Amino acid sequence: MEQLSGRTAVVTGGGNGIGLATGRRLAREGMRVVLADRDAEAVGAAEAELRGEGLEVTGVPADVSDPDANQRLADVAFETYGGVHVLHLNAGIGGTQPLLDPETKTWERVVGVNLLGVVWGIKAFVPRMVASGEEGLVIATSSGAGAEGTSYRSAPYAATKNAVVSVMEALYGELKDVGAAVRAAVLFPPLTESSMGNPRVEAWLRDNGVPTTLMQPADVAELLLDGIRNERFYIRIGEKQNEGLFDGALSAEYFAWNEGVIRGRAEAQLADTSPDGHLW
Ligand SMILES: NC(=O)c1ccc[n+]([C@@H]2O[C@H](COP(=O)([O-])OP(=O)(O)OC[C@H]3O[C@@H](n4cnc5c(N)ncnc54)[C@H](O)[C@@H]3O)[C@@H](O)[C@H]2O)c1
């Protein structure tokens, strides 16, 4: 999408971290931005902070796991700004729980936010975006766990982030079938410093011979903007983005590991072997 200025973006999970950073970045491009978050205090503070920078931002408290809250959010965005052009379905929570643990609430919570939050967001916004006939883009935030396959100690998180990739591939196909001016994309943030707190994963990778770098939310916003401008579907840091945008911040060992896991999973399925080689 070439023209952002004067158009409208909606970012869920916009009260903190990656959502707040992408909201800020898109607003700096001249977009009118609706930030939505279930944390009313955080989204109020985010709105005030960005307005203080002279940016056009509206904060809306909304829980994406509730279909009605998504409909109300879409109503606010369309009524306030007359249309939605970039929809970033980014709200997400962590979820680490052994499958052998009989408790069920963790799965319900994580599926409700990470997977159904994306589906309800699509249903609330995308038919209206398509009907407007205007150019648009829907991006959902997956994770390394969605690209690399099974992070088996975080099954609820990994399963939902894999599912988000499937949902966005399906949306891509459906939008093409109806000749929509709206496209779909999926964002794979690298390990990023946020309230999700990923120093633990970084340390684990380091201890296993994969030196990596904890990126900043503003870096992810830069990656997203690059993906929007270049009309990428799978918006992740490849070697090109690592050099072009981030001065080679991610190590060669990281790329080798990452590719090894992605390829290893596909090859294990094709060769009918076990997951031993790519489980992490
Ligand atoms: N930080 C990382 O290393 C990393 C890596 C890959 C993917 N991600 C993904 O990026 C997205 C943003 O994460 P972050 O790192 O900025 O975390 P964060 O915790 O800083 O921000 C997430 C925001 O989402 C909000 N949120 C949570 N549940 C919600 C709900 N039901 N409805 C509305 N808002 C809700 C939270 O209040 C919070 O403001 C998530 O989907 C996460 O899975 C993060």
The ligand as an SDF file (V2000), in Angstrom:
LIG
                    3D

 44 48  0  0  0  0  0  0  0  0999 V2000
    7.3190   -9.6760   22.3600 N   0  0  0  0  0  0  0  0  0  0  0  0
    7.6970  -10.6660   21.5630 C   0  0  0  0  0  0  0  0  0  0  0  0
    8.8570  -11.1640   21.6210 O   0  0  0  0  0  0  0  0  0  0  0  0
    6.7420  -11.2110   20.5440 C   0  0  0  0  0  0  0  0  0  0  0  0
    7.2660  -12.1050   19.6010 C   0  0  0  0  0  0  0  0  0  0  0  0
    6.4000  -12.6480   18.6640 C   0  0  0  0  0  0  0  0  0  0  0  0
    5.0640  -12.2910   18.6570 C   0  0  0  0  0  0  0  0  0  0  0  0
    4.5970  -11.4080   19.5850 N   0  0  0  0  0  0  0  0  0  0  0  0
    3.1790  -11.0580   19.5120 C   0  0  0  0  0  0  0  0  0  0  0  0
    3.0670   -9.6610   19.3730 O   0  0  0  0  0  0  0  0  0  0  0  0
    1.7960   -9.2240   19.8740 C   0  0  0  0  0  0  0  0  0  0  0  0
    2.0050   -8.0450   20.8210 C   0  0  0  0  0  0  0  0  0  0  0  0
    2.7670   -8.4910   21.9160 O   0  0  0  0  0  0  0  0  0  0  0  0
    3.7310   -7.5350   22.7620 P   0  0  0  0  0  0  0  0  0  0  0  0
    5.0470   -8.1990   22.8040 O   0  0  0  0  0  0  0  0  0  0  0  0
    3.6160   -6.1390   22.3030 O   0  0  0  0  0  0  0  0  0  0  0  0
    3.0780   -7.7460   24.2120 O   0  0  0  0  0  0  0  0  0  0  0  0
    2.4730   -6.6940   25.2490 P   0  0  0  0  0  0  0  0  0  0  0  0
    2.0100   -7.5450   26.3690 O   0  0  0  0  0  0  0  0  0  0  0  0
    3.4620   -5.6070   25.5090 O   0  0  0  0  0  0  0  0  0  0  0  0
    1.2380   -6.0520   24.4960 O   0  0  0  0  0  0  0  0  0  0  0  0
    0.0640   -6.7920   24.2340 C   0  0  0  0  0  0  0  0  0  0  0  0
   -1.1260   -5.8810   24.4500 C   0  0  0  0  0  0  0  0  0  0  0  0
   -2.2880   -6.6430   24.1140 O   0  0  0  0  0  0  0  0  0  0  0  0
   -3.2760   -6.3410   25.0740 C   0  0  0  0  0  0  0  0  0  0  0  0
   -4.2420   -7.4290   25.1570 N   0  0  0  0  0  0  0  0  0  0  0  0
   -4.0880   -8.6430   25.7110 C   0  0  0  0  0  0  0  0  0  0  0  0
   -5.2200   -9.3330   25.6340 N   0  0  0  0  0  0  0  0  0  0  0  0
   -6.1240   -8.5350   25.0170 C   0  0  0  0  0  0  0  0  0  0  0  0
   -7.4890   -8.6760   24.6760 C   0  0  0  0  0  0  0  0  0  0  0  0
   -8.1660   -9.7930   24.9650 N   0  0  0  0  0  0  0  0  0  0  0  0
   -8.1010   -7.6690   24.0240 N   0  0  0  0  0  0  0  0  0  0  0  0
   -7.4380   -6.5320   23.7520 C   0  0  0  0  0  0  0  0  0  0  0  0
   -6.1550   -6.3220   24.0810 N   0  0  0  0  0  0  0  0  0  0  0  0
   -5.5050   -7.3180   24.7170 C   0  0  0  0  0  0  0  0  0  0  0  0
   -2.5170   -6.1610   26.3910 C   0  0  0  0  0  0  0  0  0  0  0  0
   -3.2680   -5.4380   27.3340 O   0  0  0  0  0  0  0  0  0  0  0  0
   -1.2900   -5.4210   25.8970 C   0  0  0  0  0  0  0  0  0  0  0  0
   -1.4780   -4.0190   25.9380 O   0  0  0  0  0  0  0  0  0  0  0  0
    1.1720  -10.4570   20.5370 C   0  0  0  0  0  0  0  0  0  0  0  0
    0.2450  -11.0260   19.6550 O   0  0  0  0  0  0  0  0  0  0  0  0
    2.3590  -11.3840   20.7310 C   0  0  0  0  0  0  0  0  0  0  0  0
    1.9800  -12.7360   20.7600 O   0  0  0  0  0  0  0  0  0  0  0  0
    5.4080  -10.8570   20.5300 C   0  0  0  0  0  0  0  0  0  0  0  0
  1  2  1  0
  2  3  2  0
  2  4  1  0
  4  5  1  0
  4 44  2  0
  5  6  2  0
  6  7  1  0
  7  8  2  0
  8  9  1  0
  8 44  1  0
  9 10  1  0
  9 42  1  0
 10 11  1  0
 11 12  1  0
 11 40  1  0
 12 13  1  0
 13 14  1  0
 14 15  2  0
 14 16  1  0
 14 17  1  0
 17 18  1  0
 18 19  2  0
 18 20  1  0
 18 21  1  0
 21 22  1  0
 22 23  1  0
 23 24  1  0
 23 38  1  0
 24 25  1  0
 25 26  1  0
 25 36  1  0
 26 27  1  0
 26 35  1  0
 27 28  2  0
 28 29  1  0
 29 30  1  0
 29 35  2  0
 30 31  1  0
 30 32  2  0
 32 33  1  0
 33 34  2  0
 34 35  1  0
 36 37  1  0
 36 38  1  0
 38 39  1  0
 40 41  1  0
 40 42  1  0
 42 43  1  0
M  CHG  2   8   1  16  -1
M  END
$$$$
